Amino acid sequence: MSRKPIHPFINKLAEAIRAEYDLDAPMWFPVTPDKMDIEILKSESNTYSEHDPLQLRLNSWIGLKNGHNLLAGYQCEYGKLICILEDMDQTNEIPLELWGRILRLFREKNRTTDFYRIFFIASTSKREMPMVGHPFSPSNINGGYTYPCNKDSIVIYRAEDATRVLLHELFHAACCDNPELSLDEKEAETEAWAEFFYCGFISRGTPYILRDLVQRQSQYMSKQNALIKEHLGKKKVEEHSFPWRYTIGKQEVWERWGIFDDNSSVGPIIIVGNSLRLTFPQSNYVKRREQVATTSTML
């Protein structure tokens, strides 16, 4: 059976990603976080946020102060990464080369001075469906935030799915939000772009691989969203109740773009289980290619 032609959106993204991979990877170097880094990290960790009701940031900061967690820093031409890690093993789980390429792609056109400061609080708390009868909350799904058009403070506070979160927050930090959209619509569109670019980077710009990854991501979100719809109920889905913006809403964006395709003919069977990780987990082959430990959930 012949495959459908590759969608023009997919070809266009593949072209941009392929151009990135024609370049040498950005070089990262270990650095000691400076006084400003620590001050911002402390402030972000100790400030209450409705997006972090489990207080993962605060607990990680307390662990750092008590000597249970580790402080690490890395820097490349395009950004600085300040980390609170739960153990030394996590230093081998961060896909630095990939993140450097992502940062370079988010430079403003014709500018070489863009520099992003990312605070990565690598809590191992997983994203999971709430128990039956319990509502969804940010504790089930959120893992990062930033401030629009602000490159100085991107905060990621879960290790799981951190690459996708980095992409999502970069769209905000790089002023890519559509001001004409409501907050829910804006977040749904941003999440749709993040997951599309995620597939793009995993494909390294090969169009037919990107097409298959988009189809696989479509399968994953379709199965996950079926569980979410069942949990929410029809009325709450129609009201765009949380977490519509990150789940059902972003699928609607992919459908509008014409790239959503949950045909089950690609790859092994998708298993979602109880997970609210928003991108399908990567294989050990991809993890080794990206030079991270196979235990890593950060891809």
ZAMARGU-4260 file (C-alpha; in steps of 0.2 Angstrom, whole numbers, plus 5000, padded with zeros to 4 digits):
<rodrens>
0) 5000/5000/5000 | 5007/5017/4995 | 5010/5030/5008 | 5002/5047/5008 | 5012/5062/5000
5) 5022/5071/5013 | 5013/5086/5020 | 5021/5103/5015 | 5022/5108/5033 | 5032/5093/5036
10) 5044/5096/5021 | 5046/5114/5027 | 5051/5110/5045 | 5062/5096/5039 | 5071/5108/5028
15) 5074/5120/5043 | 5080/5106/5054 | 5091/5098/5041 | 5100/5115/5039 | 5103/5115/5057
20) 5111/5098/5057 | 5122/5104/5042 | 5131/5114/5055 | 5143/5108/5069 | 5135/5106/5086
25) 5136/5120/5098 | 5150/5117/5111 | 5145/5116/5129 | 5157/5119/5144 | 5154/5116/5162
30) 5153/5133/5172 | 5150/5138/5190 | 5133/5148/5191 | 5136/5166/5196 | 5128/5177/5209
35) 5114/5182/5198 | 5110/5164/5193 | 5109/5159/5211 | 5098/5174/5215 | 5086/5171/5201
40) 5086/5152/5205 | 5082/5155/5223 | 5068/5168/5219 | 5060/5156/5206 | 5061/5141/5218
45) 5054/5150/5233 | 5040/5160/5224 | 5023/5151/5225 | 5016/5147/5208 | 4999/5139/5204
50) 5008/5129/5190 | 5018/5120/5203 | 5006/5115/5217 | 5018/5101/5222 | 5031/5114/5226
55) 5044/5103/5216 | 5055/5119/5214 | 5055/5123/5232 | 5058/5105/5238 | 5073/5104/5226
60) 5080/5120/5232 | 5078/5114/5250 | 5087/5098/5245 | 5101/5108/5237 | 5103/5118/5253
65) 5103/5103/5263 | 5116/5094/5253 | 5105/5081/5245 | 5104/5089/5228 | 5118/5095/5216
70) 5121/5112/5208 | 5128/5111/5190 | 5130/5124/5176 | 5133/5123/5157 | 5136/5136/5144
75) 5136/5137/5125 | 5136/5152/5113 | 5117/5152/5114 | 5113/5150/5132 | 5117/5145/5150
80) 5109/5130/5159 | 5108/5131/5178 | 5103/5114/5185 | 5097/5107/5202 | 5100/5088/5200
85) 5094/5074/5211 | 5110/5064/5209 | 5126/5063/5198 | 5118/5051/5186 | 5107/5065/5179
90) 5122/5073/5172 | 5122/5059/5159 | 5104/5061/5155 | 5104/5079/5149 | 5104/5080/5129
95) 5116/5095/5129 | 5120/5094/5110 | 5101/5093/5105 | 5097/5107/5117 | 5111/5118/5110
100) 5104/5115/5092 | 5087/5120/5098 | 5093/5136/5106 | 5102/5141/5090 | 5087/5138/5080
105) 5078/5150/5091 | 5089/5165/5088 | 5081/5180/5081 | 5085/5181/5062 | 5101/5190/5058
110) 5105/5191/5076 | 5120/5183/5085 | 5118/5190/5102 | 5102/5180/5108 | 5107/5171/5124
115) 5094/5161/5134 | 5096/5158/5153 | 5087/5141/5158 | 5084/5135/5175 | 5082/5116/5175
120) 5076/5109/5191 | 5077/5091/5187 | 5063/5083/5199 | 5059/5065/5194 | 5041/5068/5198
125) 5031/5060/5184 | 5016/5066/5175 | 5001/5055/5179 | 4982/5054/5177 | 4972/5059/5192
130) 4963/5045/5202 | 4945/5042/5196 | 4934/5056/5203 | 4948/5068/5205 | 4950/5083/5194
135) 4965/5087/5183 | 4977/5100/5190 | 4994/5107/5186 | 5002/5094/5197 | 4997/5081/5185
140) 5005/5089/5169 | 5014/5105/5171 | 5033/5106/5171 | 5039/5123/5166 | 5035/5141/5163
145) 5043/5157/5157 | 5038/5175/5154 | 5034/5182/5137 | 5048/5189/5127 | 5060/5186/5141
150) 5076/5176/5138 | 5083/5178/5155 | 5072/5166/5165 | 5065/5150/5157 | 5061/5138/5171
155) 5059/5119/5169 | 5055/5109/5185 | 5053/5091/5179 | 5065/5080/5171 | 5052/5070/5162
160) 5049/5077/5144 | 5060/5092/5147 | 5065/5093/5129 | 5047/5096/5124 | 5045/5109/5138
165) 5061/5118/5133 | 5053/5120/5116 | 5036/5126/5122 | 5044/5139/5134 | 5056/5145/5120
170) 5041/5149/5109 | 5035/5160/5123 | 5052/5168/5127 | 5055/5171/5108 | 5039/5182/5107
175) 5030/5169/5096 | 5013/5170/5104 | 4998/5176/5094 | 4991/5190/5104 | 4974/5188/5095
180) 4971/5171/5104 | 4963/5168/5121 | 4975/5160/5134 | 4969/5143/5131 | 4970/5144/5112
185) 4987/5152/5114 | 4994/5138/5124 | 4986/5125/5113 | 4995/5132/5098 | 5011/5134/5107
190) 5010/5116/5113 | 5006/5110/5095 | 5021/5119/5088 | 5032/5112/5102 | 5027/5094/5098
195) 5029/5097/5080 | 5047/5104/5082 | 5051/5090/5094 | 5047/5077/5080 | 5057/5088/5069
200) 5073/5087/5080 | 5071/5069/5083 | 5070/5066/5064 | 5086/5077/5061 | 5077/5084/5046
205) 5074/5068/5036 | 5056/5071/5028 | 5050/5053/5028 | 5056/5050/5046 | 5048/5066/5052
210) 5032/5061/5043 | 5032/5044/5052 | 5036/5053/5069 | 5022/5065/5067 | 5010/5050/5063
215) 5017/5041/5079 | 5015/5057/5089 | 4997/5058/5082 | 4994/5040/5088 | 5000/5044/5105
220) 4990/5060/5108 | 4974/5052/5101 | 4975/5037/5114 | 4980/5049/5128 | 4966/5061/5123
225) 4953/5048/5123 | 4957/5044/5141 | 4957/5062/5145 | 4940/5065/5137 | 4933/5050/5147
230) 4940/5057/5163 | 4933/5075/5160 | 4916/5071/5152 | 4908/5079/5137 | 4903/5095/5146
235) 4920/5099/5152 | 4928/5095/5136 | 4916/5108/5127 | 4921/5121/5140 | 4939/5118/5137
240) 4942/5113/5155 | 4960/5110/5161 | 4971/5102/5153 | 4962/5105/5136 | 4975/5118/5131
245) 4989/5105/5132 | 4980/5090/5126 | 4964/5090/5116 | 4967/5108/5111 | 4984/5105/5103
250) 4977/5090/5094 | 4963/5101/5086 | 4977/5113/5080 | 4987/5098/5072 | 4970/5093/5064
255) 4968/5111/5058 | 4985/5111/5050 | 4982/5095/5041 | 4996/5085/5049 | 4987/5075/5062
260) 4986/5056/5056 | 4983/5043/5069 | 4984/5028/5056 | 4991/5014/5067 | 5002/5006/5053
265) 5018/5015/5059 | 5029/5007/5072 | 5025/4996/5087 | 5009/4998/5097 | 5008/5014/5107
270) 5005/5011/5125 | 5000/5027/5135 | 4995/5019/5152 | 4992/5031/5166 | 5005/5043/5159
275) 5002/5062/5155 | 5019/5064/5147 | 5014/5073/5131 | 5027/5066/5119 | 5029/5047/5116
280) 5044/5040/5125 | 5060/5038/5114 | 5069/5022/5111 | 5086/5017/5118 | 5093/5019/5100
285) 5088/5037/5100 | 5094/5040/5117 | 5111/5033/5113 | 5112/5043/5097 | 5108/5059/5107
290) 5122/5053/5119 | 5112/5051/5135 | 5109/5037/5147 | 5095/5025/5142 | 5088/5029/5159
295) 5085/5047/5153 | 5067/5053/5152 | 5073/5071/5147 | 5071/5067/5128
</rodrens>
